[in-house]
C-alpha cells in the first residue's frame, strides 16, 4: 500500500465511536470514560500538531534508527521459488522490535496530558522493554504487568525492563499470561486514572487505543 492509499484508509476508519466495522467501540466502566475522552481529544490534536509530529519524527530517526531497511532475502527466495521475498527489518530498531514505534508516541502523549506515571502490559516482553525504554528516555515512572508464567519464560526481557528502571509486577491470576496482565493493568488504571497513562501495546482495548497504536505503527510502511 502506498502512502496516499494508507492515509486514505486510516482516515476512513474507525468511525467517530471507534468502530472498525463489526469490531471496536468502547465498553468500559464509567470510571474510565473521562480518561478515554481526554485521550481521544489530546491524540486528535497531537496528530495535527506539527511540533508534536516533528519531535516524534526526530525520535524515530535519531533514537530508534528509522527508517528500517528493506532487505532482499536472496537465498530464501531461491529456496521457496516463485515470488521475491523481502524483509522489513524492524528487528534492527532500537530495542529489537517494532514496539518502540508506538511506545515513544504514547510517551509523548503522556507528557502532553500532564500524566506523571505509565503502566503497560506485556506477554513475550518486547512491549514491556519498549515501554520501559520510552519511560527511561523521558524520566517517567513505569510499571509493567506481566503474567507470572511469562515472567518465568521471558527472564531476559524481565531483566532488561528492570535494568531500565521499570517495576515488573507478576500476575498470578487466571492463566498467568497476557490476558491476565491486561486485566490487572486495567484495574490499576481505574484506580489511578488521574495521574497515569496506560500504554497499550497492540490494537486491542477501548477506543481510541486501537486507532492510536495503528497510526503510530503505520510508520513501518513509510
HUTALIN-V89616 format. One record per backbone hydrogen bond with DSSP energy under -1.0 kcal/mol. NH is the residue of the N-H (numbers start at 0). CO is the residue of the C=O. If there is no record, write none. Layout:
BEGIN
nh: {NH NH}
co: {CO CO}
END
This chain:
BEGIN
nh: {5 6 7 8 9 10 12 14 17 19 22 24 31 35 36 37 38 39 40 41 42 43 44 45 46 48 52 53 54 55 56 57 58 59 60 61 62 63 65 70 72 73 76 77 78 79 80 86 88 89 91 92 93 95 100 102 103 105 106 107 108 109 110 111 112 114 115 116 117 118 119 121 128 129 130 131 132 133 134 135 136 137 138 139 142 143 144 145 147 148 150 151 152 153 157 158 159 160 161 162 163 164 165 166 168 170 175 180 181 182 183 184 185 186 187 188 189 190 194 195 196 198 199 203 206 208 211 212 213 214 215 216 219 220 221}
co: {1 2 3 4 5 6 8 18 14 22 19 17 28 31 32 33 34 35 36 37 38 39 40 41 42 45 48 49 50 51 52 53 54 55 56 57 58 58 59 86 84 71 72 73 74 75 76 70 68 87 88 89 63 92 97 98 99 101 102 103 104 105 106 107 108 109 194 194 140 196 142 144 124 125 126 127 128 129 130 131 132 133 134 134 117 166 119 168 170 175 146 147 148 149 153 154 155 156 157 158 159 161 160 141 143 145 172 176 177 178 179 180 181 182 183 184 185 186 191 191 116 118 197 201 24 205 207 208 209 210 211 212 216 217 218}
END
